[in-house]
Amino acid sequence: MTSLLVIIVLVLLAVALWQLTKIFDLTQVGSSSDDSQIASDNDNNVQGYILFGFLAFIYIFTIYGLLKWGNLALHTPASEHGLLVDNLMNITWVLIFTVQVITQGLLYWFSFKNRGHKDKKALFFADSNKLEAIWSIIPSVVLACLILYGLYAWNNIMFVDKDEDVIEIELYAQQFKWTARYAGQDNVLGKANVRLIEGVNTLGVDMSDPNAQDDIVVSELHIPKGKKIHFKMRSQDVLHSAYMPHFRAQMNCVPGMVTEFAFIPTYTTAEYRELPFMVEKVANINKLRAEKSVELVAKGGTALDPYTFDYLLLCNKICGASHYNMQMKVVVDTPEDYKKWLSEKTTLAQDIKAAAAAEKPAEGAKATTDTAAAKIKDTVKAVVDTVKAAVAKVAMK
Ligand SMILES: [Cu+2]
């Protein structure tokens, strides 16, 4: 309590001192001719040129960044709708850049042109209807066109016709991994609920549903080139986001609801690896890895493996500590390879049966151990009883 009082007193003292200095300052007004705080024409000129220097810095850095790191951006899209997304993105970039150059140029030019000057007086200017109309109508029209084009693209991408021939796949998100479920022969995913999660049925598939009988659960996603894949996303715990950058696809995975996305892959993994830009990119990565390996080996570590490209399904919502590592390999096969791969997989129903069968002998083994333990216990008890009886007999004698 005392220390609190001391602190309050100190704070009040500081405030009082501050007020005193202010009063002192006020008493000095008019008594001195110090105008060092008032900008001179020279100051205004310097500020004007610094302003232009800053504008130059922004543009030089932007152009340098584009030249130096521009090649790190995503290249050729690997899905049919990807071209539409990239187109929309590029148009938006061109528009933003053009408008930015014009408006920033005007802003900096007028600031420089009308910089402070001893003989200049600011003009009072309330408003101009003409100017207001120009800068309201032009952006509205441009934005409306952009939004309309965006909506057209969105509808094109998101629309899946009921009668369309698609492959149904479920993507199941949980901290911190992805699991895929194929709909099987009937191409209908069985119902699922988190309450039904048990043993190998990690996705909570309702095994009483006839549609679930041929469902296949895998940890690596294979999809065929040229076929429309209809993904249905679920999440077990928190918000995740299924992100497949090479296919220009992203959709949130929300606990308690099913979200969806569909696309047609246009390059198999093998074809995408052969694209010139990818060959160059991989060679560059491996060059860096080789250099790093030399360093590591010199320090007694192990060399890095060479990198090969693979499509990835990533999580794009920060969902916890290992979010950065939540990913699944995606392989785009030729339709024949895809069929072959899928035919080699066992269904979830078979997996559950196999797990149950594997559990039974284990239970039997446990029973045998229990019997043996009981037998030993009985023998020990009998020996103890005999010894006790003998001791009692001797004592009686
Ligand atoms: Cu996640």
Residues whose N, C-alpha, C, O or C-beta is under 5 A from the ligand:
A	BS01	CU	L239 H240 S241 C315 K317 C319 M326
